[in-house]
């Protein structure tokens, strides 16, 4: 599986507070524990957020997640609503909670 470049944008709907991340953390069928995010190389925030039903969207980059000891991993089993779903491994709460709301 190819590694997602550090400059790729990562978006997730909602407020993305630590308690939101904790409540949403689960284990993907592939065995990765974390949260679902939208991430794809070369797409804008608007393109990544098109399927997100929330009024708020958190935005960061893959590199920022990795600098906080997390990672964004392509998953083999994609959800039907999006071809861009990936899994953000939340090895530390800082990695997901530091996303910026826009």
C-alpha positions in Angstrom: 0.0 0.0 0.0 1.4 3.4 -1.0 2.1 5.9 1.8 0.0 9.1 1.6 2.2 12.2 1.1 2.6 14.6 4.0 1.1 17.5 2.0 -2.3 15.7 1.5 -5.2 17.4 3.3 -7.2 15.6 5.9 -10.7 16.7 6.8 -13.3 15.4 9.3 -16.7 16.7 10.0 -17.8 18.0 13.5 -16.1 19.9 16.3 -13.2 17.4 16.6 -12.8 18.1 20.4 -10.8 15.4 22.3 -14.1 14.0 23.7 -15.5 13.8 20.1 -12.4 12.0 18.9 -12.5 9.6 21.9 -16.2 8.8 21.3 -15.6 8.2 17.5 -12.5 6.0 17.9 -13.1 2.5 16.7 -11.3 -0.4 15.1 -11.6 -0.6 11.3 -12.2 -4.1 9.8 -8.6 -4.1 8.7 -7.5 -3.9 12.3 -6.4 -0.2 12.5 -7.7 1.7 15.5 -8.6 5.3 14.9 -11.2 7.5 13.3 -12.5 7.9 9.8 -11.3 10.9 7.8 -11.5 12.2 4.2 -8.0 12.4 2.6 -6.8 12.3 -1.0 -3.8 13.7 -2.8 -4.5 16.9 -4.8 -8.1 17.5 -3.6 -9.3 20.8 -2.0 -11.0 21.0 1.3 -14.3 21.6 -0.5 -13.9 18.5 -2.6 -13.0 16.4 0.4 -15.8 17.7 2.5 -18.6 17.3 -0.1 -20.0 14.1 1.6 -19.6 15.5 5.2 -23.0 16.4 6.6 -21.7 18.6 9.4 -21.7 22.4 9.5 -18.1 22.3 10.8 -15.1 20.7 9.2 -11.7 20.2 10.8 -8.7 20.5 8.5 -5.1 19.4 8.8 -2.4 17.7 6.7 -1.1 14.2 6.8 2.3 15.7 7.8 0.8 17.5 10.8 -0.9 14.2 12.0 2.4 12.4 11.6 4.3 15.0 13.6 1.9 14.3 16.4 2.7 10.6 16.4 -0.4 9.6 14.4 -0.8 8.5 10.8 -3.4 8.5 8.0 -3.7 5.1 6.4 -5.6 4.1 3.3 -8.0 1.4 4.1 -8.8 -1.5 1.9 -12.5 -1.5 2.7 -14.0 1.7 1.5 -17.4 3.0 2.6 -20.0 3.3 -0.1 -20.5 7.1 0.3 -17.0 8.1 -0.5 -13.9 6.9 -2.4 -11.7 9.1 -0.1 -12.3 7.5 3.3 -9.1 6.7 5.1 -8.3 5.9 8.7 -6.5 8.3 11.1 -4.6 6.3 13.6 -4.9 8.1 16.9 -1.9 6.8 18.8 -2.0 10.1 20.7 -5.0 12.2 21.4 -3.1 15.3 20.2 -2.9 13.9 16.7 -6.6 14.2 16.0 -7.6 16.9 18.5 -5.3 19.5 17.1 -7.2 19.8 13.7 -8.3 23.3 13.0 -12.0 24.0 12.5 -12.8 26.0 9.5 
